[in-house]
Amino acid sequence: MIARTLVAAALLATTIAAPTAASASGYGVGQTAKVIVSKHSTLNVRAKPGFHGHVVGSIPAWGTPFVHACRPGYGGEWCKVTWHGCTGWVSARFLALW
């Protein structure tokens, strides 16, 4: 019985502490996310949800844009974000919710 309780507590702690990717299901909409790219990289903010959209800005590693909406787009899921007055679309695979 004690072993089950400890396992359940460990699973709960892991679930709470682990970052969750933003998704088109709506989870993360209306929240701030962290940009997960390498230390000296930036995440491109695009005019349209897809790699074909022209770049309108960028967000540095560990930047925290506000997520307005997420949806499927060309090349995966995309989220509409705002970062320091720049609004556009970023690939959801580079966002994590904490």
N, C-alpha and C positions, 0 to 999 in steps of 0.2 A: 504494500500500500504506500509506504513512504517513497519507494523507488518510482512509482507512477506519479506521485505528486511532484517529485523533483524533475522528472522528465517533462511533465506538463509545464512547470514553471520555467524550465530552460527553453522550451519551444516558444512560450509566450514572450520571454525576454528577447529572443532572437527575432521574432516577428516585429516587435515594437522598435527595436534598434536598427533594423535593416532598412536602407533606403528603398523606395519603391519607384519604379519608372512611371512617368506620366503616360497616360493612355487615352485613347479615343472613347473609352467607356465613361469618361467624365471625371474619373478620379484625378485630382490635382487641379481641376478647373477652379479658379477663384483662390488659389494658393500661390505661394512663392516656391520656386524650385531652385535647386543648385545645378549649375552647369558642370558636367563631368567631362573635361577634356584634359590633355596633358598640360603640365605646369606653364609652359610658354606658348600655348596655343589659344586660339579664340574660336568661338562658335559663330558661324555666319547667321545673320538674321536676314531672311529673304522676303521679297514682296509677295510671293505665292507659295503655297504649301507643296514644295517639291524642289529637287536639285536644279530644275530649269529656271526657277525664279531668280531674278537678279538680286544681288546682295545690297541691302539698304543699311546695314550696320553689323556690329559684331559684339559679342559678350565674352569677357575674359574667363579663364578657368576659375571656377568657384564663384562666379557671378550669380546673383539671385534674382532672375527676372520673375515678373508676375505672369501667371498662366491664365489667359482668357478662355481658351477653348482648345480642344484637341480633336483631330479627325484623321482618317486615312488620306494619304496623298501619294504622289509619285515617289517611290522609293521607301515606303513605310509610313509610320504615323508621324504627324506633324502637329505642333502646338503653336497657337498664336500667343505671343508674349509681348510684354513691354519691359524695356530696360533703359533707364535714364532718358525717357522721352521718345525712344525709338520703338515703334510697334511693327511687328512682322512675324514671320513663321520660322520655327527652328525644328530640326529633327528631334522627335521625342526620345530617341535612343541616347541622346546626350543630356537628358534632364533626369534628375532624381529628386523625389519628394522625401523630406525628412520628418 
